[in-house]
Amino acid sequence: MTCRSFRDVCTGTWWQSVEASVRMTHGPSACILPIIISSDETNVRRTGQAVSYYPVMISIANIPEALRWQETAWSLVALLPSKVTRPGAKPVESARLRREMFHRCMELILRPLLQTEVVNVATGDGASVLAVPVLAMYIADHPEQCRAADIKPHNCTWCDLPRDQYSIPCRVGEERRAADDSSTG
């Protein structure tokens, strides 16, 4: 098996195949507008107390990697609360409420993106092109990946093995990632 490493998103075959599909539908000058969503629980000081939130950030993938990781390339879309519970709720019920809240909020945040078929975008040289927004990546650490996948935090996000039966990193997950890379890269 060959392992390929890509320096930028647009160098992969995923990008090329999605863009080819967009051009067949919207014309030869159409392009994709690849959207990156990221979230990570963070603590914020508010009225002297630390409060946890999930900032949901958005960026686009068709900018150079060196620029993509600068603060100015990201915009805050939402600030989701991390502590959602009902009075008297058991921990299992509270965890379920947090997952449901996360999913409903992400659905509301992403709905405009998923309902938008095509937009006119100005390029750097002042021209206008048709662009189709596509959710390209969701970047998150393990707890947020588990929340997005609606699985318990001690489970693997790549396989369905119980925690005591997989190693870290999960070998099944590594094999799946390698298979995905070889089929899309």
Residue pairs with C-beta under 8 A, 6 or more apart in sequence:
1 178
1 182
2 182
3 178
3 181
3 182
4 181
4 182
4 185
6 12
6 185
7 65
8 64
8 65
9 15
9 34
9 61
9 62
9 136
9 137
10 61
10 62
12 184
12 185
13 184
13 185
14 184
15 32
15 34
18 32
18 134
19 31
19 32
22 30
22 31
22 32
22 132
22 134
23 29
23 30
23 31
25 132
26 118
26 130
26 132
27 130
29 129
29 130
30 118
30 129
30 130
30 131
30 132
31 62
31 129
31 130
31 131
31 132
32 62
32 131
32 132
32 133
32 134
32 136
33 60
33 62
33 119
33 121
33 131
33 132
33 133
33 134
34 60
34 61
34 62
34 134
34 136
34 137
35 58
35 59
35 60
35 61
35 113
35 133
35 134
35 135
35 136
35 137
36 58
36 59
36 60
36 61
36 68
36 136
36 137
36 138
36 139
37 56
37 57
37 58
37 77
37 106
37 109
37 110
37 135
37 137
37 138
37 139
38 56
38 57
38 58
38 59
38 74
38 138
38 139
38 140
39 54
39 55
39 56
39 57
39 80
39 140
39 144
40 54
40 55
40 140
40 141
40 144
41 52
41 53
41 54
41 82
41 143
41 144
42 52
42 53
42 54
42 55
43 50
43 51
43 52
43 53
44 50
44 51
44 52
44 53
45 51
51 83
52 81
52 82
52 83
53 79
53 80
53 81
53 82
54 79
54 80
54 81
54 82
54 102
54 144
55 76
55 78
55 79
55 80
56 76
56 77
56 78
56 79
56 80
56 105
56 106
56 109
57 74
57 75
57 76
57 77
58 74
58 75
58 77
59 68
59 73
59 74
59 75
60 73
61 68
61 136
61 137
63 73
67 73
77 109
78 105
78 109
80 101
80 102
80 105
81 101
82 98
83 98
84 94
84 97
84 98
84 101
85 93
85 94
85 97
85 98
86 93
86 94
86 97
89 97
95 152
98 147
99 147
99 150
102 147
102 148
103 150
106 148
110 135
113 133
113 135
114 135
116 133
117 132
118 130
118 131
118 132
119 130
119 131
119 132
119 133
120 128
120 129
120 130
120 131
121 128
121 129
121 130
121 131
122 128
123 129
138 148
140 147
140 148
142 153
142 157
143 153
145 157
146 152
146 153
146 155
146 157
149 157
151 157
154 163
155 162
155 163
156 163
156 166
156 170
156 172
156 173
157 173
158 170
158 172
158 173
158 174
158 176
158 177
159 166
159 170
159 172
159 173
159 176
161 170
161 172
166 172
166 173
